[in-house]
Amino acid sequence: MNVKFSCPRGRGIELEDTKAGRVIVVAGGTGLFPFSDLIDLLFKDQAVKEGNKLSQELLIADPVLKQKPFEKF
């Protein structure tokens, strides 16, 4: 059995240049760890949008949320 490895391809995760639409993250095993921050941010963003009682605390604790990174999605 032959296995071929290559260097990473593509631009990677760039929220600023991502076109509006759905965000789909596919990962598994050890590949999930690099996406944990993105998953956490998506969860917090949804909590803020729904008016969760911790919304203000989340906005203070995570300055990225103030930039509304998922507003165009």
PQR file with spaces between the fields and no chain letter, atoms N, CA, C, O and H, PARSE charges and radii, in Angstrom:
ATOM       1  N    MET     1       0.822   -1.166    0.000 -0.4000 1.5000
ATOM       2  CA   MET     1       0.000    0.000    0.000 -0.0000 2.0000
ATOM       3  C    MET     1       0.880    1.249    0.000  0.5500 1.7000
ATOM       4  O    MET     1       1.783    1.377    0.827 -0.5500 1.4000
ATOM       5  N    ASN     2       0.616    2.160   -0.922 -0.4000 1.5000
ATOM       6  CA   ASN     2       1.360    3.412   -0.993 -0.0000 2.0000
ATOM       7  C    ASN     2       0.539    4.551   -0.409  0.5500 1.7000
ATOM       8  O    ASN     2      -0.666    4.645   -0.642 -0.5500 1.4000
ATOM       9  H    ASN     2      -0.117    2.056   -1.594  0.4000 1.0000
ATOM      10  N    VAL     3       1.191    5.403    0.342 -0.4000 1.5000
ATOM      11  CA   VAL     3       0.534    6.570    0.923 -0.0000 2.0000
ATOM      12  C    VAL     3       1.311    7.803    0.505  0.5500 1.7000
ATOM      13  O    VAL     3       2.533    7.853    0.645 -0.5500 1.4000
ATOM      14  H    VAL     3       2.170    5.327    0.532  0.4000 1.0000
ATOM      15  N    LYS     4       0.608    8.789   -0.002 -0.4000 1.5000
ATOM      16  CA   LYS     4       1.258   10.018   -0.447 -0.0000 2.0000
ATOM      17  C    LYS     4       0.784   11.177    0.431  0.5500 1.7000
ATOM      18  O    LYS     4      -0.419   11.367    0.612 -0.5500 1.4000
ATOM      19  H    LYS     4      -0.385    8.749   -0.116  0.4000 1.0000
ATOM      20  N    PHE     5       1.713   11.941    0.970 -0.4000 1.5000
ATOM      21  CA   PHE     5       1.401   13.112    1.780 -0.0000 2.0000
ATOM      22  C    PHE     5       1.801   14.361    1.011  0.5500 1.7000
ATOM      23  O    PHE     5       2.786   14.360    0.274 -0.5500 1.4000
ATOM      24  H    PHE     5       2.690   11.787    0.824  0.4000 1.0000
ATOM      25  N    SER     6       1.033   15.420    1.188 -0.4000 1.5000
ATOM      26  CA   SER     6       1.389   16.684    0.556 -0.0000 2.0000
ATOM      27  C    SER     6       1.216   17.810    1.564  0.5500 1.7000
ATOM      28  O    SER     6       0.668   17.612    2.648 -0.5500 1.4000
ATOM      29  H    SER     6       0.232   15.421    1.787  0.4000 1.0000
ATOM      30  N    CYS     7       1.683   18.973    1.199 -0.4000 1.5000
ATOM      31  CA   CYS     7       1.560   20.123    2.089 -0.0000 2.0000
ATOM      32  C    CYS     7       0.107   20.604    2.116  0.5500 1.7000
ATOM      33  O    CYS     7      -0.667   20.274    1.218 -0.5500 1.4000
ATOM      34  H    CYS     7       2.129   19.134    0.318  0.4000 1.0000
ATOM      35  N    PRO     8      -0.267   21.378    3.135 -0.5600 1.5000
ATOM      36  CA   PRO     8      -1.634   21.910    3.185  0.2800 2.0000
ATOM      37  C    PRO     8      -1.949   22.749    1.956  0.5500 1.7000
ATOM      38  O    PRO     8      -1.068   23.413    1.409 -0.5500 1.4000
ATOM      39  N    ARG     9      -3.187   22.720    1.529 -0.4000 1.5000
ATOM      40  CA   ARG     9      -3.608   23.479    0.353 -0.0000 2.0000
ATOM      41  C    ARG     9      -4.770   24.395    0.722  0.5500 1.7000
ATOM      42  O    ARG     9      -5.472   24.154    1.705 -0.5500 1.4000
ATOM      43  H    ARG     9      -3.903   22.181    1.973  0.4000 1.0000
ATOM      44  N    GLY    10      -4.965   25.422   -0.052 -0.4000 1.5000
ATOM      45  CA   GLY    10      -6.074   26.335    0.202 -0.0000 2.0000
ATOM      46  C    GLY    10      -5.662   27.488    1.098  0.5500 1.7000
ATOM      47  O    GLY    10      -4.514   27.588    1.529 -0.5500 1.4000
ATOM      48  H    GLY    10      -4.395   25.617   -0.850  0.4000 1.0000
ATOM      49  N    ARG    11      -6.630   28.355    1.368 -0.4000 1.5000
ATOM      50  CA   ARG    11      -6.356   29.560    2.140 -0.0000 2.0000
ATOM      51  C    ARG    11      -6.498   29.351    3.631  0.5500 1.7000
ATOM      52  O    ARG    11      -6.011   30.172    4.408 -0.5500 1.4000
ATOM      53  H    ARG    11      -7.563   28.273    1.018  0.4000 1.0000
ATOM      54  N    GLY    12      -7.143   28.287    4.058 -0.4000 1.5000
ATOM      55  CA   GLY    12      -7.387   28.090    5.476 -0.0000 2.0000
ATOM      56  C    GLY    12      -8.620   28.870    5.909  0.5500 1.7000
ATOM      57  O    GLY    12      -9.406   29.311    5.071 -0.5500 1.4000
ATOM      58  H    GLY    12      -7.539   27.620    3.427  0.4000 1.0000
ATOM      59  N    ILE    13      -8.790   29.038    7.204 -0.4000 1.5000
ATOM      60  CA   ILE    13      -9.961   29.733    7.724 -0.0000 2.0000
ATOM      61  C    ILE    13      -9.691   31.228    7.718  0.5500 1.7000
ATOM      62  O    ILE    13      -8.829   31.711    8.452 -0.5500 1.4000
ATOM      63  H    ILE    13      -8.152   28.679    7.885  0.4000 1.0000
ATOM      64  N    GLU    14     -10.422   31.957    6.896 -0.4000 1.5000
ATOM      65  CA   GLU    14     -10.321   33.413    6.824 -0.0000 2.0000
ATOM      66  C    GLU    14     -11.733   33.978    6.847  0.5500 1.7000
ATOM      67  O    GLU    14     -12.366   34.110    5.799 -0.5500 1.4000
ATOM      68  H    GLU    14     -11.122   31.565    6.300  0.4000 1.0000
ATOM      69  N    LEU    15     -12.227   34.310    8.022 -0.4000 1.5000
ATOM      70  CA   LEU    15     -13.603   34.782    8.137 -0.0000 2.0000
ATOM      71  C    LEU    15     -13.827   36.108    7.432  0.5500 1.7000
ATOM      72  O    LEU    15     -14.926   36.377    6.948 -0.5500 1.4000
ATOM      73  H    LEU    15     -11.713   34.203    8.873  0.4000 1.0000
ATOM      74  N    GLU    16     -12.793   36.942    7.368 -0.4000 1.5000
ATOM      75  CA   GLU    16     -12.953   38.256    6.750 -0.0000 2.0000
ATOM      76  C    GLU    16     -13.267   38.158    5.254  0.5500 1.7000
ATOM      77  O    GLU    16     -14.013   38.981    4.724 -0.5500 1.4000
ATOM      78  H    GLU    16     -11.900   36.724    7.761  0.4000 1.0000
ATOM      79  N    ASP    17     -12.709   37.168    4.579 -0.4000 1.5000
ATOM      80  CA   ASP    17     -12.867   37.043    3.133 -0.0000 2.0000
ATOM      81  C    ASP    17     -13.882   35.971    2.736  0.5500 1.7000
ATOM      82  O    ASP    17     -14.042   35.685    1.549 -0.5500 1.4000
ATOM      83  H    ASP    17     -12.103   36.499    5.010  0.4000 1.0000
ATOM      84  N    THR    18     -14.560   35.381    3.701 -0.4000 1.5000
ATOM      85  CA   THR    18     -15.513   34.326    3.402 -0.0000 2.0000
ATOM      86  C    THR    18     -16.820   34.929    2.919  0.5500 1.7000
ATOM      87  O    THR    18     -17.339   35.864    3.529 -0.5500 1.4000
ATOM      88  H    THR    18     -14.430   35.613    4.665  0.4000 1.0000
ATOM      89  N    LYS    19     -17.349   34.404    1.836 -0.4000 1.5000
ATOM      90  CA   LYS    19     -18.609   34.899    1.294 -0.0000 2.0000
ATOM      91  C    LYS    19     -19.768   34.506    2.210  0.5500 1.7000
ATOM      92  O    LYS    19     -19.694   33.517    2.940 -0.5500 1.4000
ATOM      93  H    LYS    19     -16.927   33.644    1.341  0.4000 1.0000
ATOM      94  N    ALA    20     -20.812   35.282    2.156 -0.4000 1.5000
ATOM      95  CA   ALA    20     -21.992   35.012    2.980 -0.0000 2.0000
ATOM      96  C    ALA    20     -22.554   33.635    2.656  0.5500 1.7000
ATOM      97  O    ALA    20     -22.513   33.198    1.506 -0.5500 1.4000
ATOM      98  H    ALA    20     -20.872   36.085    1.563  0.4000 1.0000
ATOM      99  N    GLY    21     -23.071   32.960    3.656 -0.4000 1.5000
ATOM     100  CA   GLY    21     -23.633   31.628    3.475 -0.0000 2.0000
ATOM     101  C    GLY    21     -23.522   30.831    4.754  0.5500 1.7000
ATOM     102  O    GLY    21     -23.415   31.409    5.835 -0.5500 1.4000
ATOM     103  H    GLY    21     -23.104   33.315    4.590  0.4000 1.0000
ATOM     104  N    ARG    22     -23.545   29.538    4.654 -0.4000 1.5000
ATOM     105  CA   ARG    22     -23.452   28.674    5.825 -0.0000 2.0000
ATOM     106  C    ARG    22     -21.998   28.319    6.104  0.5500 1.7000
ATOM     107  O    ARG    22     -21.180   28.223    5.190 -0.5500 1.4000
ATOM     108  H    ARG    22     -23.633   29.068    3.775  0.4000 1.0000
ATOM     109  N    VAL    23     -21.694   28.127    7.378 -0.4000 1.5000
ATOM     110  CA   VAL    23     -20.366   27.682    7.782 -0.0000 2.0000
ATOM     111  C    VAL    23     -20.465   26.187    8.054  0.5500 1.7000
ATOM     112  O    VAL    23     -21.250   25.754    8.897 -0.5500 1.4000
ATOM     113  H    VAL    23     -22.359   28.205    8.121  0.4000 1.0000
ATOM     114  N    ILE    24     -19.676   25.410    7.346 -0.4000 1.5000
ATOM     115  CA   ILE    24     -19.663   23.968    7.539 -0.0000 2.0000
ATOM     116  C    ILE    24     -18.247   23.567    7.915  0.5500 1.7000
ATOM     117  O    ILE    24     -17.304   23.836    7.170 -0.5500 1.4000
ATOM     118  H    ILE    24     -19.039   25.762    6.660  0.4000 1.0000
ATOM     119  N    VAL    25     -18.094   22.930    9.060 -0.4000 1.5000
ATOM     120  CA   VAL    25     -16.796   22.479    9.535 -0.0000 2.0000
ATOM     121  C    VAL    25     -16.852   20.966    9.631  0.5500 1.7000
ATOM     122  O    VAL    25     -17.697   20.417   10.337 -0.5500 1.4000
ATOM     123  H    VAL    25     -18.860   22.711    9.665  0.4000 1.0000
ATOM     124  N    VAL    26     -15.968   20.297    8.934 -0.4000 1.5000
ATOM     125  CA   VAL    26     -15.913   18.843    8.957 -0.0000 2.0000
ATOM     126  C    VAL    26     -14.555   18.438    9.525  0.5500 1.7000
ATOM     127  O    VAL    26     -13.512   18.766    8.959 -0.5500 1.4000
ATOM     128  H    VAL    26     -15.281   20.743    8.360  0.4000 1.0000
ATOM     129  N    ALA    27     -14.577   17.728   10.637 -0.4000 1.5000
ATOM     130  CA   ALA    27     -13.333   17.288   11.268 -0.0000 2.0000
ATOM     131  C    ALA    27     -13.642   16.099   12.159  0.5500 1.7000
ATOM     132  O    ALA    27     -14.796   15.859   12.512 -0.5500 1.4000
ATOM     133  H    ALA    27     -15.424   17.461   11.097  0.4000 1.0000
ATOM     134  N    GLY    28     -12.637   15.382   12.509 -0.4000 1.5000
ATOM     135  CA   GLY    28     -12.820   14.247   13.400 -0.0000 2.0000
ATOM     136  C    GLY    28     -11.496   13.811   13.989  0.5500 1.7000
ATOM     137  O    GLY    28     -10.435   14.169   13.479 -0.5500 1.4000
ATOM     138  H    GLY    28     -11.699   15.577   12.222  0.4000 1.0000
ATOM     139  N    GLY    29     -11.554   13.055   15.038 -0.4000 1.5000
ATOM     140  CA   GLY    29     -10.335   12.599   15.686 -0.0000 2.0000
ATOM     141  C    GLY    29      -9.495   13.769   16.150  0.5500 1.7000
ATOM     142  O    GLY    29     -10.029   14.713   16.732 -0.5500 1.4000
ATOM     143  H    GLY    29     -12.416   12.764   15.452  0.4000 1.0000
ATOM     144  N    THR    30      -8.206   13.733   15.912 -0.4000 1.5000
ATOM     145  CA   THR    30      -7.331   14.821   16.335 -0.0000 2.0000
ATOM     146  C    THR    30      -7.533   16.059   15.476  0.5500 1.7000
ATOM     147  O    THR    30      -7.069   17.141   15.836 -0.5500 1.4000
ATOM     148  H    THR    30      -7.772   12.966   15.440  0.4000 1.0000
ATOM     149  N    GLY    31      -8.222   15.919   14.339 -0.4000 1.5000
ATOM     150  CA   GLY    31      -8.477   17.059   13.480 -0.0000 2.0000
ATOM     151  C    GLY    31      -9.509   18.018   14.043  0.5500 1.7000
ATOM     152  O    GLY    31      -9.674   19.118   13.517 -0.5500 1.4000
ATOM     153  H    GLY    31      -8.599   15.040   14.046  0.4000 1.0000
ATOM     154  N    LEU    32     -10.210   17.626   15.103 -0.4000 1.5000
ATOM     155  CA   LEU    32     -11.222   18.484   15.705 -0.0000 2.0000
ATOM     156  C    LEU    32     -10.617   19.611   16.540  0.5500 1.7000
ATOM     157  O    LEU    32     -11.197   20.694   16.613 -0.5500 1.4000
ATOM     158  H    LEU    32     -10.076   16.732   15.530  0.4000 1.0000
ATOM     159  N    PHE    33      -9.491   19.386   17.155 -0.4000 1.5000
ATOM     160  CA   PHE    33      -8.906   20.364   18.068 -0.0000 2.0000
ATOM     161  C    PHE    33      -8.661   21.738   17.431  0.5500 1.7000
ATOM     162  O    PHE    33      -8.970   22.746   18.067 -0.5500 1.4000
ATOM     163  H    PHE    33      -9.019   18.506   17.095  0.4000 1.0000
ATOM     164  N    PRO    34      -8.131   21.828   16.229 -0.5600 1.5000
ATOM     165  CA   PRO    34      -7.918   23.159   15.645  0.2800 2.0000
ATOM     166  C    PRO    34      -9.201   23.958   15.453  0.5500 1.7000
ATOM     167  O    PRO    34      -9.151   25.184   15.360 -0.5500 1.4000
ATOM     168  N    PHE    35     -10.330   23.297   15.392 -0.4000 1.5000
ATOM     169  CA   PHE    35     -11.598   23.980   15.180 -0.0000 2.0000
ATOM     170  C    PHE    35     -12.319   24.302   16.487  0.5500 1.7000
ATOM     171  O    PHE    35     -13.392   24.906   16.456 -0.5500 1.4000
ATOM     172  H    PHE    35     -10.371   22.301   15.467  0.4000 1.0000
ATOM     173  N    SER    36     -11.766   23.920   17.621 -0.4000 1.5000
ATOM     174  CA   SER    36     -12.468   24.113   18.894 -0.0000 2.0000
ATOM     175  C    SER    36     -12.735   25.589   19.176  0.5500 1.7000
ATOM     176  O    SER    36     -13.796   25.922   19.704 -0.5500 1.4000
ATOM     177  H    SER    36     -10.895   23.429   17.647  0.4000 1.0000
ATOM     178  N    ASP    37     -11.808   26.478   18.840 -0.4000 1.5000
ATOM     179  CA   ASP    37     -12.043   27.914   19.051 -0.0000 2.0000
ATOM     180  C    ASP    37     -13.169   28.427   18.169  0.5500 1.7000
ATOM     181  O    ASP    37     -13.980   29.242   18.611 -0.5500 1.4000
ATOM     182  H    ASP    37     -10.946   26.207   18.411  0.4000 1.0000
ATOM     183  N    LEU    38     -13.229   27.962   16.931 -0.4000 1.5000
ATOM     184  CA   LEU    38     -14.292   28.376   16.020 -0.0000 2.0000
ATOM     185  C    LEU    38     -15.648   27.881   16.522  0.5500 1.7000
ATOM     186  O    LEU    38     -16.626   28.628   16.502 -0.5500 1.4000
ATOM     187  H    LEU    38     -12.571   27.300   16.572  0.4000 1.0000
ATOM     188  N    ILE    39     -15.712   26.641   16.965 -0.4000 1.5000
ATOM     189  CA   ILE    39     -16.952   26.080   17.487 -0.0000 2.0000
ATOM     190  C    ILE    39     -17.397   26.851   18.730  0.5500 1.7000
ATOM     191  O    ILE    39     -18.581   27.150   18.885 -0.5500 1.4000
ATOM     192  H    ILE    39     -14.918   26.034   16.981  0.4000 1.0000
ATOM     193  N    ASP    40     -16.458   27.169   19.608 -0.4000 1.5000
ATOM     194  CA   ASP    40     -16.756   27.942   20.816 -0.0000 2.0000
ATOM     195  C    ASP    40     -17.293   29.323   20.456  0.5500 1.7000
ATOM     196  O    ASP    40     -18.262   29.789   21.055 -0.5500 1.4000
ATOM     197  H    ASP    40     -15.497   26.925   19.482  0.4000 1.0000
ATOM     198  N    LEU    41     -16.671   29.974   19.486 -0.4000 1.5000
ATOM     199  CA   LEU    41     -17.099   31.307   19.053 -0.0000 2.0000
ATOM     200  C    LEU    41     -18.491   31.265   18.425  0.5500 1.7000
ATOM     201  O    LEU    41     -19.309   32.149   18.679 -0.5500 1.4000
ATOM     202  H    LEU    41     -15.884   29.595   18.999  0.4000 1.0000
ATOM     203  N    LEU    42     -18.768   30.243   17.607 -0.4000 1.5000
ATOM     204  CA   LEU    42     -20.103   30.089   17.021 -0.0000 2.0000
ATOM     205  C    LEU    42     -21.162   29.901   18.103  0.5500 1.7000
ATOM     206  O    LEU    42     -22.255   30.460   18.012 -0.5500 1.4000
ATOM     207  H    LEU    42     -18.104   29.525   17.401  0.4000 1.0000
ATOM     208  N    PHE    43     -20.837   29.116   19.122 -0.4000 1.5000
ATOM     209  CA   PHE    43     -21.770   28.884   20.228 -0.0000 2.0000
ATOM     210  C    PHE    43     -22.053   30.183   20.985  0.5500 1.7000
ATOM     211  O    PHE    43     -23.206   30.505   21.271 -0.5500 1.4000
ATOM     212  H    PHE    43     -19.949   28.662   19.196  0.4000 1.0000
ATOM     213  N    LYS    44     -20.988   30.927   21.307 -0.4000 1.5000
ATOM     214  CA   LYS    44     -21.154   32.195   22.025 -0.0000 2.0000
ATOM     215  C    LYS    44     -21.920   33.207   21.191  0.5500 1.7000
ATOM     216  O    LYS    44     -22.770   33.925   21.719 -0.5500 1.4000
ATOM     217  H    LYS    44     -20.051   30.666   21.075  0.4000 1.0000
ATOM     218  N    ASP    45     -21.636   33.277   19.903 -0.4000 1.5000
ATOM     219  CA   ASP    45     -22.329   34.205   19.012 -0.0000 2.0000
ATOM     220  C    ASP    45     -23.819   33.901   18.984  0.5500 1.7000
ATOM     221  O    ASP    45     -24.640   34.818   19.019 -0.5500 1.4000
ATOM     222  H    ASP    45     -20.946   32.695   19.474  0.4000 1.0000
ATOM     223  N    GLN    46     -24.170   32.636   18.923 -0.4000 1.5000
ATOM     224  CA   GLN    46     -25.585   32.248   18.911 -0.0000 2.0000
ATOM     225  C    GLN    46     -26.252   32.612   20.224  0.5500 1.7000
ATOM     226  O    GLN    46     -27.399   33.058   20.232 -0.5500 1.4000
ATOM     227  H    GLN    46     -23.503   31.892   18.895  0.4000 1.0000
ATOM     228  N    ALA    47     -25.551   32.428   21.332 -0.4000 1.5000
ATOM     229  CA   ALA    47     -26.108   32.774   22.644 -0.0000 2.0000
ATOM     230  C    ALA    47     -26.385   34.275   22.732  0.5500 1.7000
ATOM     231  O    ALA    47     -27.403   34.691   23.284 -0.5500 1.4000
ATOM     232  H    ALA    47     -24.619   32.066   21.326  0.4000 1.0000
ATOM     233  N    VAL    48     -25.478   35.082   22.189 -0.4000 1.5000
ATOM     234  CA   VAL    48     -25.670   36.536   22.192 -0.0000 2.0000
ATOM     235  C    VAL    48     -26.856   36.911   21.309  0.5500 1.7000
ATOM     236  O    VAL    48     -27.675   37.743   21.700 -0.5500 1.4000
ATOM     237  H    VAL    48     -24.651   34.744   21.741  0.4000 1.0000
ATOM     238  N    LYS    49     -26.961   36.311   20.122 -0.4000 1.5000
ATOM     239  CA   LYS    49     -28.064   36.606   19.211 -0.0000 2.0000
ATOM     240  C    LYS    49     -29.421   36.248   19.812  0.5500 1.7000
ATOM     241  O    LYS    49     -30.415   36.927   19.554 -0.5500 1.4000
ATOM     242  H    LYS    49     -26.295   35.636   19.804  0.4000 1.0000
ATOM     243  N    GLU    50     -29.464   35.183   20.612 -0.4000 1.5000
ATOM     244  CA   GLU    50     -30.711   34.747   21.226 -0.0000 2.0000
ATOM     245  C    GLU    50     -31.040   35.536   22.491  0.5500 1.7000
ATOM     246  O    GLU    50     -32.088   35.322   23.101 -0.5500 1.4000
ATOM     247  H    GLU    50     -28.657   34.632   20.822  0.4000 1.0000
ATOM     248  N    GLY    51     -30.151   36.448   22.886 -0.4000 1.5000
ATOM     249  CA   GLY    51     -30.402   37.264   24.073 -0.0000 2.0000
ATOM     250  C    GLY    51     -30.249   36.495   25.374  0.5500 1.7000
ATOM     251  O    GLY    51     -30.951   36.766   26.348 -0.5500 1.4000
ATOM     252  H    GLY    51     -29.300   36.622   22.390  0.4000 1.0000
ATOM     253  N    ASN    52     -29.334   35.539   25.389 -0.4000 1.5000
ATOM     254  CA   ASN    52     -29.059   34.763   26.590 -0.0000 2.0000
ATOM     255  C    ASN    52     -28.747   35.709   27.746  0.5500 1.7000
ATOM     256  O    ASN    52     -28.200   36.791   27.533 -0.5500 1.4000
ATOM     257  H    ASN    52     -28.764   35.320   24.597  0.4000 1.0000
ATOM     258  N    LYS    53     -29.094   35.304   28.968 -0.4000 1.5000
ATOM     259  CA   LYS    53     -28.865   36.175   30.130 -0.0000 2.0000
ATOM     260  C    LYS    53     -27.386   36.478   30.360  0.5500 1.7000
ATOM     261  O    LYS    53     -27.055   37.420   31.079 -0.5500 1.4000
ATOM     262  H    LYS    53     -29.539   34.425   29.141  0.4000 1.0000
ATOM     263  N    LEU    54     -26.502   35.698   29.763 -0.4000 1.5000
ATOM     264  CA   LEU    54     -25.062   35.947   29.890 -0.0000 2.0000
ATOM     265  C    LEU    54     -24.491   36.720   28.699  0.5500 1.7000
ATOM     266  O    LEU    54     -23.272   36.827   28.570 -0.5500 1.4000
ATOM     267  H    LEU    54     -26.771   34.932   29.179  0.4000 1.0000
ATOM     268  N    SER    55     -25.333   37.252   27.843 -0.4000 1.5000
ATOM     269  CA   SER    55     -24.879   37.928   26.620 -0.0000 2.0000
ATOM     270  C    SER    55     -23.861   39.020   26.894  0.5500 1.7000
ATOM     271  O    SER    55     -22.821   39.079   26.239 -0.5500 1.4000
ATOM     272  H    SER    55     -26.324   37.166   27.948  0.4000 1.0000
ATOM     273  N    GLN    56     -24.150   39.882   27.852 -0.4000 1.5000
ATOM     274  CA   GLN    56     -23.241   40.992   28.140 -0.0000 2.0000
ATOM     275  C    GLN    56     -21.894   40.492   28.650  0.5500 1.7000
ATOM     276  O    GLN    56     -20.848   41.028   28.285 -0.5500 1.4000
ATOM     277  H    GLN    56     -24.995   39.834   28.384  0.4000 1.0000
ATOM     278  N    GLU    57     -21.923   39.469   29.489 -0.4000 1.5000
ATOM     279  CA   GLU    57     -20.671   38.903   30.007 -0.0000 2.0000
ATOM     280  C    GLU    57     -19.849   38.273   28.882  0.5500 1.7000
ATOM     281  O    GLU    57     -18.623   38.384   28.863 -0.5500 1.4000
ATOM     282  H    GLU    57     -22.773   39.033   29.786  0.4000 1.0000
ATOM     283  N    LEU    58     -20.528   37.617   27.951 -0.4000 1.5000
ATOM     284  CA   LEU    58     -19.832   37.012   26.811 -0.0000 2.0000
ATOM     285  C    LEU    58     -19.176   38.085   25.946  0.5500 1.7000
ATOM     286  O    LEU    58     -18.038   37.920   25.506 -0.5500 1.4000
ATOM     287  H    LEU    58     -21.524   37.527   27.966  0.4000 1.0000
ATOM     288  N    LEU    59     -19.891   39.181   25.700 -0.4000 1.5000
ATOM     289  CA   LEU    59     -19.341   40.261   24.879 -0.0000 2.0000
ATOM     290  C    LEU    59     -18.134   40.911   25.541  0.5500 1.7000
ATOM     291  O    LEU    59     -17.193   41.312   24.858 -0.5500 1.4000
ATOM     292  H    LEU    59     -20.815   39.315   26.057  0.4000 1.0000
ATOM     293  N    ILE    60     -18.154   41.017   26.854 -0.4000 1.5000
ATOM     294  CA   ILE    60     -17.026   41.596   27.581 -0.0000 2.0000
ATOM     295  C    ILE    60     -15.836   40.638   27.581  0.5500 1.7000
ATOM     296  O    ILE    60     -14.697   41.055   27.374 -0.5500 1.4000
ATOM     297  H    ILE    60     -18.919   40.691   27.410  0.4000 1.0000
ATOM     298  N    ALA    61     -16.106   39.354   27.812 -0.4000 1.5000
ATOM     299  CA   ALA    61     -15.043   38.351   27.933 -0.0000 2.0000
ATOM     300  C    ALA    61     -14.390   37.996   26.607  0.5500 1.7000
ATOM     301  O    ALA    61     -13.220   37.616   26.580 -0.5500 1.4000
ATOM     302  H    ALA    61     -17.032   39.015   27.980  0.4000 1.0000
ATOM     303  N    ASP    62     -15.125   38.112   25.508 -0.4000 1.5000
ATOM     304  CA   ASP    62     -14.588   37.714   24.201 -0.0000 2.0000
ATOM     305  C    ASP    62     -14.705   38.884   23.220  0.5500 1.7000
ATOM     306  O    ASP    62     -15.747   39.048   22.586 -0.5500 1.4000
ATOM     307  H    ASP    62     -16.076   38.420   25.530  0.4000 1.0000
ATOM     308  N    PRO    63     -13.656   39.694   23.085 -0.5600 1.5000
ATOM     309  CA   PRO    63     -13.718   40.888   22.240  0.2800 2.0000
ATOM     310  C    PRO    63     -13.979   40.591   20.758  0.5500 1.7000
ATOM     311  O    PRO    63     -14.412   41.483   20.029 -0.5500 1.4000
ATOM     312  N    VAL    64     -13.732   39.378   20.302 -0.4000 1.5000
ATOM     313  CA   VAL    64     -13.995   39.023   18.907 -0.0000 2.0000
ATOM     314  C    VAL    64     -15.496   39.102   18.620  0.5500 1.7000
ATOM     315  O    VAL    64     -15.897   39.458   17.512 -0.5500 1.4000
ATOM     316  H    VAL    64     -13.381   38.653   20.894  0.4000 1.0000
ATOM     317  N    LEU    65     -16.316   38.776   19.604 -0.4000 1.5000
ATOM     318  CA   LEU    65     -17.773   38.821   19.424 -0.0000 2.0000
ATOM     319  C    LEU    65     -18.263   40.240   19.139  0.5500 1.7000
ATOM     320  O    LEU    65     -19.251   40.421   18.426 -0.5500 1.4000
ATOM     321  H    LEU    65     -15.989   38.486   20.504  0.4000 1.0000
ATOM     322  N    LYS    66     -17.587   41.238   19.686 -0.4000 1.5000
ATOM     323  CA   LYS    66     -17.975   42.631   19.453 -0.0000 2.0000
ATOM     324  C    LYS    66     -17.832   43.004   17.976  0.5500 1.7000
ATOM     325  O    LYS    66     -18.509   43.914   17.497 -0.5500 1.4000
ATOM     326  H    LYS    66     -16.785   41.091   20.265  0.4000 1.0000
ATOM     327  N    GLN    67     -16.965   42.312   17.265 -0.4000 1.5000
ATOM     328  CA   GLN    67     -16.734   42.577   15.839 -0.0000 2.0000
ATOM     329  C    GLN    67     -17.788   41.904   14.963  0.5500 1.7000
ATOM     330  O    GLN    67     -17.793   42.091   13.746 -0.5500 1.4000
ATOM     331  H    GLN    67     -16.416   41.572   17.654  0.4000 1.0000
ATOM     332  N    LYS    68     -18.676   41.126   15.571 -0.4000 1.5000
ATOM     333  CA   LYS    68     -19.729   40.395   14.864 -0.0000 2.0000
ATOM     334  C    LYS    68     -19.169   39.605   13.666  0.5500 1.7000
ATOM     335  O    LYS    68     -19.507   39.888   12.516 -0.5500 1.4000
ATOM     336  H    LYS    68     -18.672   40.974   16.559  0.4000 1.0000
ATOM     337  N    PRO    69     -18.316   38.619   13.950 -0.5600 1.5000
ATOM     338  CA   PRO    69     -17.627   37.904   12.868  0.2800 2.0000
ATOM     339  C    PRO    69     -18.539   37.090   11.938  0.5500 1.7000
ATOM     340  O    PRO    69     -18.146   36.776   10.815 -0.5500 1.4000
ATOM     341  N    PHE    70     -19.730   36.754   12.388 -0.4000 1.5000
ATOM     342  CA   PHE    70     -20.612   35.925   11.575 -0.0000 2.0000
ATOM     343  C    PHE    70     -21.830   36.705   11.056  0.5500 1.7000
ATOM     344  O    PHE    70     -22.807   36.102   10.613 -0.5500 1.4000
ATOM     345  H    PHE    70     -20.049   37.009   13.300  0.4000 1.0000
ATOM     346  N    GLU    71     -21.774   38.016   11.109 -0.4000 1.5000
ATOM     347  CA   GLU    71     -22.912   38.849   10.750 -0.0000 2.0000
ATOM     348  C    GLU    71     -23.379   38.620    9.321  0.5500 1.7000
ATOM     349  O    GLU    71     -24.580   38.675    9.057 -0.5500 1.4000
ATOM     350  H    GLU    71     -20.980   38.506   11.469  0.4000 1.0000
ATOM     351  N    LYS    72     -22.467   38.366    8.396 -0.4000 1.5000
ATOM     352  CA   LYS    72     -22.861   38.211    6.987 -0.0000 2.0000
ATOM     353  C    LYS    72     -23.297   36.785    6.629  0.5500 1.7000
ATOM     354  O    LYS    72     -23.654   36.518    5.481 -0.5500 1.4000
ATOM     355  H    LYS    72     -21.491   38.322    8.611  0.4000 1.0000
ATOM     356  N    PHE    73     -23.271   35.874    7.603 -0.4000 1.5000
ATOM     357  CA   PHE    73     -23.646   34.486    7.310 -0.0000 2.0000
ATOM     358  C    PHE    73     -25.100   34.239    7.583  0.5500 1.7000
ATOM     359  O    PHE    73     -25.583   33.123    7.390 -0.5500 1.4000
ATOM     360  H    PHE    73     -22.982   36.092    8.535  0.4000 1.0000
